[in-house]
Structures are given as structure tokens and as C-alpha cells.
């Protein structure tokens, strides 16, 4: 076993400085990183513990009405924070749909963003062909069992999906990610934080080397009244999504004023259904408009041999999530 050094950072600047050494990885709750290390997938030479940095474990409103969630806030604390529950119910629902209560009590918001795929070919090092583990080695999943894999945005290099429930809600809510690195601070729109696989599936995010996530910022709440997170999975307890939908609406009577739709379990990153949003905005909320928008959201899908069912499943999930967000689960005219 390779030796691993450990350092506890006391502030953001110190953590960033420590991360300039090759082979350094930040550790927070460790709920995913430690699994990767035990499986021989992640082999850091140095761990920088960021859990004692003050100010990154708080939730607070900003002068413009937006909300800042520190990167070290535990998933359970974020889900149960009164302001989040009241103003951003979509985020609360997504967090509570993810993992077990024990894991939520350990996992951090920043760490959740950095989760790696649960593709079984990635996790099993016996499969030497995995471009996420070893760039250029190939993708064993493409010719393997593909039931859990991507139907949107995949490439010939990788068909893995992002596992995070929280990230699907954040994509729908137009969150931003604040990071600090060797070149200072910057803000990343959530849509640009995670990457599609392309030719470099080993890169999950657009973070630069040595950058540390410090917070996730949510814009002033627009969807406090009509929001729903729907997760379709093989079992209700502690399973990753086959398909998930984060749906949020602003309504004027039965007319859609504003809508956000993001999908999980279908792509290498949370997938924003922008075409469906455009079709629904200004339209009456009817079964016909919902089904047309859902079909449009999946028109570019390219399923694999074992997951063609996900196309129709995702369409139905979009319709159901929007109906439940609107408070009309029984249907429309």
C-alpha cells in the first residue's frame, strides 16, 4: 500500500496552497472518496482535510435575496434548514432522496458535487477498459450491460451517468458554484460545472487543479410554491436513479409563466431540458402540452442496447413530476 500523508487546513488559502503538491486531494465527509480509495480507483498521495475551515459550514441569505450554502454544510443540515425547506423545497426533496440518513449526516454539499459515477465498470478494476480510470484504455460498458447508463450526451469514450440527486435540483434552480484556487476566486454557473464526456471522460468537472469549492449560491427563490423532485429507481431505499426529474413551475392560473426541468440518471452531467422549458413557457398546462414537451426533451436520446426503456420512462417521469409540482397529480383537461 502506498503511503499517504495528511494535513488539516485551517483556512481556504492554506488549503489551496497545500493542494499545489502533486497527488493532493481535498477530503470533507469522505463518503465517496474513501470508497474509491478502498477499491484502488483513487490513489492520492496526500489528503488535505478541509472540514475545520471556519465559515464553510454555514447557510445564510445574501443582500440580493439569494442563498449561500457553504461547501462543508452536511447534506442533512441543508435538507432540513428551515429557509431551504420553505423557499427551495426542490433542493430539500432531492437531498432527502439521495443515499441513506447516515450518509447524509456525513456527506457535504461540496463533496456531493464531486461524486464520481457509480458505473460498475468504473468501480470494478478487473475491467481494465475504462476511460474514466485510465484515459485511452476504452470503455467496457459500451459492449457490456448498459441498463443504468446514459441516453443523452454520451460519447464513444464513455456512457457513464452522474449519480447525484442534489446536483439535478441545483441545475434546475440555476445555482452557481464559488471556488477558490491559485488564481483567486471565481464563480461557475452550475450548467458549466459538470462536463459531458467527450474525449476526456476522466474529467468530471471544469474545476482547475488546486481549486476548492467554497459555496453553492442559489438565486432568489422563484419556485417555492410549485416544485417536485421525482426519483425513479429499482427500490425505494438507497438506490441510484434510473431516471430522476427536478421540476419547478411558476403559474398564472393554468398558464406556465416560468418553468425549470432537469434530468438525472440519463447523462454524464445533470441534464437541463431547455427545449421542453421553451415549449411550456407561456403555454397552458394540459396533458397535450406536457406530453409534447416531454417528447421533445428526449428527441436527441441515443439509448444503448439495455436501456432503451429509459426514453419512455424519462418522458413519463417529466409529465408526472410537472403535474405533481403543479399540485394536479390526477391530470389536466
C-alpha positions in Angstrom: 0.0 0.0 0.0 1.3 3.4 -0.9 2.0 5.9 2.0 -0.5 8.7 2.3 0.3 12.0 4.1 -2.4 14.0 5.9 -2.7 17.7 6.6 -5.5 19.7 8.2 -6.2 23.0 6.7 -7.3 25.9 8.9 -8.4 28.3 6.2 -9.1 28.4 2.4 -5.8 30.0 1.5 -3.9 27.3 3.3 -5.9 24.5 1.7 -5.3 25.9 -1.7 -1.6 26.2 -1.0 -1.4 22.7 0.2 -3.2 21.4 -2.9 -0.4 22.6 -5.2 1.6 19.5 -4.4 1.1 16.7 -7.0 -1.2 13.9 -5.9 -3.1 16.0 -3.4 -6.9 15.6 -2.8 -9.2 17.5 -0.6 -11.3 15.5 1.8 -14.5 16.5 3.5 -17.1 13.9 4.6 -15.2 11.3 2.6 -18.3 9.2 1.8 -17.3 8.7 -1.9 -13.5 9.3 -1.8 -12.9 6.6 0.8 -14.8 4.1 -1.2 -12.7 5.0 -4.2 -9.5 4.6 -2.3 -10.5 1.2 -0.8 -11.3 0.0 -4.3 -8.0 1.1 -5.6 -9.6 3.6 -8.0 -8.4 6.8 -6.3 -4.7 6.7 -5.2 -4.0 10.1 -3.6 -0.6 10.7 -2.2 -1.7 13.5 0.2 -5.1 14.3 1.8 -5.9 17.8 2.8 -8.7 17.8 5.4 -10.9 20.9 4.9 -13.5 20.1 7.5 -12.1 22.6 10.0 -12.2 25.7 7.9 -14.5 28.2 9.5 -17.3 29.8 7.5 -17.7 27.0 5.0 -20.3 25.1 7.2 -23.0 27.8 7.3 -26.1 28.7 5.4 -27.1 32.3 5.0 -29.1 34.8 2.8 -27.3 37.5 0.8 -28.4 41.1 0.3 -29.9 40.4 -3.1 -32.2 37.7 -1.6 -30.1 34.8 -2.9 -28.9 32.0 -0.6 -25.4 30.8 0.1 -24.8 27.3 1.2 -21.2 26.6 2.4 -19.4 23.7 0.9 -19.0 22.0 4.2 -22.7 22.0 5.1 -23.8 18.5 5.6 -26.4 17.2 3.2 -28.8 16.5 6.1 -28.4 20.0 7.5 -29.0 21.6 4.1 -32.1 19.5 3.5 -33.6 20.4 6.9 -32.7 24.0 7.1 -35.9 26.0 7.6 -35.1 28.5 4.8 -34.2 25.8 2.3 -37.3 23.8 3.2 -39.6 26.8 2.8 -38.0 28.7 -0.2 -36.2 25.9 -2.1 -38.3 22.8 -1.5 -36.9 21.2 -4.7 -33.5 21.1 -3.1 -34.8 19.6 0.1 -36.7 16.9 -1.8 -33.6 16.0 -3.9 -31.3 15.8 -0.9 -33.7 13.5 1.0 -34.0 11.3 -2.0 -30.2 10.6 -2.0 -28.4 7.9 -0.1 -29.2 6.9 3.5 -29.7 9.1 6.5 -26.3 8.0 7.9 -24.6 9.1 4.6 -26.4 12.4 4.5 -25.2 13.1 8.0 -21.6 12.8 6.8 -21.7 13.9 3.2 -21.0 17.6 2.4 -22.5 19.8 -0.2 -19.1 20.4 -1.9 -18.4 16.7 -1.8 -21.8 15.8 -3.3 -20.8 17.9 -6.3 -17.6 15.9 -6.8 -19.2 12.5 -6.7 -17.9 10.1 -9.3 -20.1 7.8 -11.4 -21.4 4.6 -10.0 -20.8 2.8 -13.3 -19.9 -0.8 -12.3 -17.2 -1.0 -14.9 -15.6 2.1 -13.4 -15.8 0.6 -9.9 -14.5 -2.8 -10.8 -10.8 -2.6 -11.5 -10.9 -6.1 -13.1 -12.3 -4.3 -16.1 -9.2 -2.7 -17.4 -11.0 -0.8 -20.2 -12.3 2.3 -18.5 -11.5 5.7 -19.9 -12.6 7.4 -16.7 -9.9 5.5 -14.8 -7.3 5.1 -17.5 -7.7 7.5 -20.4 -7.3 5.8 -23.8 -8.0 2.3 -22.4 -11.5 2.0 -23.9 -15.0 1.7 -22.4 -16.1 -1.8 -21.3 -19.6 -0.5 -20.6 -20.4 0.1 -24.3 -20.3 -3.6 -25.1 -21.5 -4.6 -21.6 -24.6 -4.4 -19.6 -25.9 -0.8 -20.1 -29.2 -0.7 -18.2 -28.0 2.1 -15.8 -26.1 4.1 -18.5 -26.5 7.3 -20.4 -29.1 8.0 -23.2 -28.2 11.7 -23.6 -24.8 13.5 -24.1 -22.7 10.3 -24.2 -19.7 9.8 -26.4 -17.8 6.9 -27.9 -15.4 7.2 -25.0 -17.9 6.9 -22.1 -21.6 6.3 -21.4 -21.5 6.7 -17.6 -24.0 8.9 -15.7 -23.7 11.4 -12.9 -25.1 9.9 -9.6 -26.0 13.0 -7.7 -29.6 13.8 -6.8 -28.7 17.2 -5.3 -27.0 18.3 -8.5 -30.1 17.7 -10.5 -32.1 20.1 -8.3 -29.2 22.7 -8.4 -29.2 22.5 -12.2 -32.9 23.3 -12.3 -32.5 26.1 -9.8 -29.7 27.9 -11.8 -27.3 27.6 -8.9 -23.7 28.9 -9.1 -20.6 27.3 -7.6 -18.0 29.5 -5.9 -14.4 28.2 -5.9 -11.1 29.4 -4.7 -7.8 28.4 -6.3 -4.2 29.5 -7.1 -5.5 32.2 -9.4 -8.1 33.6 -6.9 -11.8 33.2 -6.7 -14.3 32.6 -9.5 -17.9 31.7 -9.9 -19.0 28.9 -12.2 -22.6 28.7 -13.5 -24.0 25.3 -12.5 -24.7 24.4 -16.1 -20.9 24.7 -16.8 -19.7 22.9 -13.7 -20.0 19.3 -14.7 -18.7 18.1 -18.1 -20.0 15.8 -20.8 -17.5 13.0 -21.5 -16.4 14.0 -25.0 -12.8 12.8 -25.5 -11.9 13.3 -21.8 -14.4 11.3 -19.6 -11.8 11.2 -16.8 -12.6 14.9 -16.2 -15.9 15.1 -14.4 -15.9 18.9 -13.8 -14.5 22.1 -15.1 -12.5 22.7 -11.8 -8.9 23.7 -12.4 -6.1 21.9 -10.4 -6.0 23.1 -6.8 -9.4 24.7 -6.8 -11.6 24.3 -3.7 -15.3 24.6 -3.7 -16.3 27.2 -1.1 -20.1 27.5 -1.5 -23.1 26.9 -3.7 -25.3 30.0 -4.3 -29.0 29.9 -5.2 -30.7 32.8 -6.8 -33.7 34.5 -5.1 -36.5 31.9 -4.8 -38.9 31.7 -7.7 -40.3 28.3 -7.2 -41.3 28.0 -3.6 -44.9 27.0 -4.3 -44.7 24.6 -7.2 -41.7 22.2 -7.2 -41.2 18.5 -7.2 -38.3 16.0 -7.3 -39.2 12.6 -8.7 -36.7 9.8 -8.5 -37.5 6.5 -10.3 -35.3 3.7 -9.1 -35.3 -0.1 -8.6 -36.0 0.1 -4.9 -37.1 2.9 -2.7 -34.3 2.6 -0.2 -30.7 3.7 -1.1 -30.6 3.2 -4.8 -29.4 5.4 -7.6 -31.8 6.8 -10.1 -32.8 5.1 -13.3 -34.3 8.5 -14.2 -34.9 11.5 -12.0 -36.7 14.8 -12.7 -36.4 18.1 -10.9 -39.4 20.2 -11.9 -40.3 23.7 -10.9 -43.1 26.0 -12.1 -44.4 29.5 -11.8 -48.1 29.5 -12.8 -50.6 32.2 -13.7 -53.8 30.3 -13.4 -53.3 27.3 -15.7 -50.6 29.1 -17.8 -46.9 28.4 -17.3 -45.1 31.7 -16.6 -41.8 30.1 -15.9 -40.5 26.5 -15.7 -37.3 24.6 -14.9 -36.7 20.9 -15.8 -33.6 19.0 -15.1 -33.0 15.2 -15.5 -30.7 12.8 -13.6 -29.7 9.3 -14.4 -29.6 9.9 -18.1 -26.3 11.7 -18.8 -22.7 12.3 -17.6 -24.0 15.6 -16.0 -27.4 16.8 -14.8 -29.3 17.3 -18.0 -31.3 20.6 -18.4 -34.4 20.1 -20.6 -34.2 23.5 -22.2 -36.3 22.7 -25.3 -39.1 21.4 -23.1 -38.9 24.5 -20.9 -39.2 26.8 -24.0 -42.2 24.8 -25.3 -44.0 25.1 -22.0 -43.3 28.7 -21.2 -46.5 30.7 -21.9 -48.5 27.6 -22.7 -51.5 26.2 -20.9 -50.7 23.3 -18.6 -52.5 20.5 -20.2 -51.8 16.8 -20.8 -51.2 17.6 -24.5 -48.6 20.3 -23.9 -46.9 18.2 -21.2 -46.6 15.1 -23.4 -45.3 17.2 -26.3 -42.7 18.9 -24.2 -41.6 15.6 -22.7 -41.2 14.0 -26.1 -39.1 17.0 -27.3 -36.8 16.7 -24.2 -35.8 13.2 -25.3 -35.8 13.6 -29.1 -32.0 13.5 -29.2 -31.7 10.4 -27.0 -29.4 7.6 -28.1 -30.1 4.6 -25.9 -27.8 1.6 -25.5 -28.8 -2.0 -26.0 -30.2 -2.5 -22.5 -31.6 0.9 -21.6 -34.0 1.9 -24.4 -36.8 1.8 -21.8 -35.3 5.0 -20.3 -36.5 7.1 -23.1 -40.2 6.5 -22.4 -39.5 6.3 -18.7 -38.0 9.8 -18.8 -40.8 11.2 -20.8 -43.4 9.8 -18.4 -41.4 11.0 -15.4 -41.2 14.6 -16.8 -45.0 14.6 -17.2 -45.6 13.2 -13.7 -43.1 15.5 -12.0 -44.6 18.6 -13.6 -48.1 17.5 -12.6 -47.1 16.9 -9.1 -45.3 20.2 -9.0 -48.4 21.9 -10.2 -50.4 20.1 -7.5 -52.5 18.2 -10.0 -51.3 14.6 -9.8 -54.6 13.3 -11.1 -54.3 15.0 -14.5 -55.4 18.0 -16.5 -58.0 18.8 -19.1 
